[in-house]
Each structure stands twice: as structure tokens, then as C-alpha cells.
């Protein structure tokens, strides 16, 4: 037997680089990558949720301010501002209605933005959770004992 081959076998044995060792090593690398992928995605979900909660709080504050302004607009009939003539009262009525419409539109716009933001967030989280489930499935197929 050639001495080079004998030493090669010893090195392969030492590093567990037989065919089974190579496969085990490769599977270990794959599993480690998938598990890291799951961990990274779980961190991503936490980050997305944190950003979501902060931004949603801001959006709800803006909505509350807009709703307060709308309520104030409904109460903005001040006899001193209305005027005493019919023409002044009609002019005020037009401005009053325009003001109500503008504040109502702003409240509706903010509500729609919040609904869209919530929906987009749910979709993002759903996509990341789907990626996690896919990785968990792959892990269970490659390493059933890890399920």
C-alpha cells in the first residue's frame, strides 16, 4: 500500500471526512444556516412590531387631534363672527360648511392611512412568519429529531 494513501486515510479519519462525515458536516452547515435564518426573522418581527407600535401611536395621536379639530369646527358658530345681515350669515354658512368638510376629509384620510398601515403591517408579519414556517419545515425534513 502506498504510504500517501495511508496518511490520507488517517487525515480523513481525524477530521471525520469520510463520506458520512462529509454529509453530516454539510447537513450541520445547512441546519445552522436555516436556524440562523429563523432567528434573524424572529428578530425582524420584533423590530417590525416595535416600529409599527410607535408609528401607530403617532398616527392615532394625529387622528385624535384631527377629530378634536372637527369637533371644534362643529362648535364654531360664534354670534359675533356670524354677522347680523342675511348676506353675512349666508357667507358664514358657506365657510362653516367648507370648514366642516375639510376637517371631515382630514379625519377620513387619517383613518384610511391607519387602516392601510395596519393591513400592510399584517402582510409583512405574515410574509416573515411564512418564511419561518418554510425554514422549520425544511429543518424537520432534514433533521426529524429537531421537530
C-alpha positions, 0 to 999 in steps of 0.5 A, a space after each residue: 500500500 502506498 504510504 500517501 494513501 495511508 496518511 490520507 486515510 488517517 487525515 480523513 479519519 481525524 477530521 471525520 471526512 469520510 463520506 458520512 462525515 462529509 454529509 453530516 458536516 454539510 447537513 450541520 452547515 445547512 441546519 445552522 444556516 436555516 436556524 440562523 435564518 429563523 432567528 434573524 426573522 424572529 428578530 425582524 418581527 420584533 423590530 417590525 412590531 416595535 416600529 409599527 407600535 410607535 408609528 401607530 401611536 403617532 398616527 392615532 395621536 394625529 387622528 385624535 387631534 384631527 377629530 378634536 379639530 372637527 369637533 371644534 369646527 362643529 362648535 364654531 358658530 360664534 354670534 359675533 363672527 356670524 354677522 347680523 345681515 342675511 348676506 353675512 350669515 349666508 357667507 358664514 354658512 358657506 365657510 362653516 360648511 367648507 370648514 366642516 368638510 375639510 376637517 371631515 376629509 382630514 379625519 377620513 384620510 387619517 383613518 384610511 392611512 391607519 387602516 392601510 398601515 395596519 393591513 400592510 403591517 399584517 402582510 409583512 408579519 405574515 410574509 416573515 412568519 411564512 418564511 419561518 414556517 418554510 425554514 422549520 419545515 425544511 429543518 424537520 425534513 432534514 433533521 426529524 429529531 429537531 421537530 
